[in-house]
Amino acid sequence: MIQKDIRELVLKHARLSADVNTLSDLSDLYAAGLTSLTTVNLMLALEDYFNIEFPDRMLVRRTFGSIQSLAEAVEALKT
């Protein structure tokens, strides 16, 4: 499941102040401690892991706001 893979990447690269395993797929990652710097780290990790590239139009806070929004973005880019 793509959310599981994304959750592991968030755990490894986002350095959240909250435990990612306690967050729902819809939880606000920025409220959980995601910063602009860790967003970039997470984006690069997602691009490498899924062999995708985020276009400029997707480089907005909404894309990286939750596990669910990240999964939707990755799915859209993989097709």
N, C-alpha and C positions, 0 to 999 in steps of 0.2 A: 504494500500500500504506500502510495507516494507521501502521504502525511507522516508516516513513520520515518521515512528517509529524511524528510525535511526537518522533522523534530530532532533527529540525531544531528543534523547539520547545525540547527539553531543551538543545540546544547553545546556543540564543539566551538562554534565561531561567533555566537552573538553575545556571550558573556552576560547573560541576563542576571538581574538581581533576584529574580524569582526562579524557582525550580521549574524548568520547562515541562517536566513530567506531571506537574500539578495543574498545568494550564489546559484549557479546552482548545479545540481547533479554532475557535472564534475569539479567544482572548486577545486583548490588545498587547502586542509585543512591545510597543513603545512604553506603555504603562508598566510593563514588566522589566524595563531597563534597557531596551534596544536604543542605541544612539546612532547618530549619523555615521560615525566611524565603523561601528560594528555592523551597520547595515551594508556598508561597502564590503566588509570582510565576508558577510553572509552571502551577498550577491555573487561574489567571485567564487565562493565555495559551491553555490548552487549551479553556476555556469559550468564549472569543472565537472561536478558530479553528474549532472544531467546532460552534458554536452550541448548546452544551449547558450544563447546570448540575449540578454535583456536589451530590447530596443529603448531608445530615449523616451518614447511615449509611456513606457512602463516604469520608468525611474521616478516614481512618485510614492509618497508615504502610504497611500492606500494599498499598493501592491505588496508592501512589506509589513503591513499592519497585523497580520495574523497568519497562523499556520494554514488556514483555509484559503486566504487570499494568495498566499505563496503557491499552494498546490494548484489553484486555478490558473495562475500565471504560468507555472511550469507546464501544466497540461496543454495550455494554449500554444506555448512555444515548441513543444515536442511534436505537434501535429503539422 
